[in-house]
Amino acid sequence: MPKVDFNKEPLMDVVKIMEVLPHRPPFLLIDKIFELSDSHVIGLKNVTMNEQFFNGHFPGAPVMPGVLIVEAMAQTGGILVLSTVPDPENYLTFFMKMDNVKFKRKVSPGDTLIFKCDLITPIRRGICHMQAYAYANGVLCAEAELMAQISKVK
């Protein structure tokens, strides 16, 4: 679990995140960014019963779909890779590959998800290879190797 003081003001709130990422609710899956460097990013999502996916996944026993946890890790990684360009609003991030995806525990309403993405190799030609982790209430719940490419919007 990353050592971050979550009582401090975040580097980015959801409004700032939407200035970088093209995603919008209900598909914007990160609420805050707490750390951002050349080599890593740490983000947060508060999971609430108001999430639309809980209506059908699963009635009476709500569980956040694993693919959406991976998507949230990917969006967090998108913040990392898009922070390398001066005009991120003119780029999109496309994920090219996901390897070694592992789900370790379920995520339920009321959980706080913390995402950490670390660069595995330096970003070259807009391609980013990173290791991503998701923690629910301090416990590792998912991890994956992700590869993405940023592409200028025409």
N, C-alpha and C positions, 0 to 999 in steps of 0.2 A: 504494500500500500504506500503510495507516495506520501512524503512528509510535507504537508501543505497546511498553512493556517487558514482554514475556511471561514474564519471570523473576519479576515481582512477583506477589503474591497477587491473584487475580481478585476483582472486586467480588462476583460471584456464581459459586458452583460449581453442579454439576448439581442438588444438593439444593435450593438456593435458587431455581434456575430453575424447578423443579417446584412451588415454592410460588406462582409467578406464572403459569406456563403450565399448561394442562390436559393437554398432551401427555405421553405416557409411552413408554418403550422398547417396541417398537423404532421408534416414530415420533417420539420426541424427538430432534431433529437438531442440537442445540447443547449443548456441554459446559460452557462458561464464558462469562461476560461480564466484559470488562476495562474498558470505559468506558460510562458512561450519563449523559447530560445531557438538558436539555430539548429539544435539537435533534438528537442523534445517539446511536447505540449501536454498540459493537464487541464481537463475540462470536467464539468459536472452536469448531471441531469437529475432533477427531482422527479421521481416516478409517482404519478398520482392516479387515483381511480378514474379521473376524468379523461385519461388517454383513450382514444377511440378504439384501439385494438383490443382493449379489455372487454368490449361488448361481446366479442365472439371467441376470445382466446383466454380463458375458457369461462363460460357462464357459471358462476358459483365457486370457481377456483381460478381467479385471474392470474395469469403468468405472462410476462413480457416475452413476445416471440424472440427466439435466439437470433434470427436474421436481423431484427431491429436493433439488437445489442451490437451486432457487427456493423450495421449501418451507422449507429451512433459513434462507434470507434472510428469508422471511416470519415465521418463528418469532422470529428476532432482532428484526425490526421489531415483533413482538407485545410483546416485552419493553419496547421504547420506549414504545409507546402505552399499555400497561397500567400503566406506571410513573406515569401521570398520575392514577390513581384510588387512593383510600386503601385499597380492599379488592379487589385484583385477582383474588382467588380467586372473587369473585362475578361475574366478567365473562368473556366469550369474545370472541375476535377473529375476525372474518370478513373474508376478503379479497374485495374487490368487483371489482378490476380489476388486470390486469398489462399493461403496455405496454412496447414496445421491449426485449423480453427478448432478450439476446444471449449465446451461449455461445462462449467464445474458446479454451478448451483443455479437455482431458479431466481428470477427477479420478480418481485411482487409489488403491488401498490404500497406506497409508503417508504419504499427503499430509496436511498440516495446512491446514484451511480457515479463513480469517479472513473474517468478515462485517462490513460497515459499512453502516449505514442512516442516511441524513441526511434530516431533514424538508425537504420542498420548500415546504410551506405549514404554518402553525400548525395544531395539532389543534383542530377546531371540531365541536361536537355529536358528539363521539366518532369523527369521521372523520379519518383520517390519510393524507396523500399523501407518499410518500418515495421517494428514490432509493436503491437497494440495490446493493451490490457484493460479490462473492465473489472471494477471492484464494487460490490454491493455491500454497503454498511461495513466497509473495511475488509471484506473477504473476497478473494479473487473469484469471479464468477464466469469470466470468459477471457480468451486470449486468441490472437491470430497474427500471422505475418501478412501484411498488406502491401500491394504494389499499386501505385497510382501515377497518372500522368495529368499534368495541367495543360489545358489547350485554350488558346485565345479564341474568344467568341468573335465570329466574323460578322 
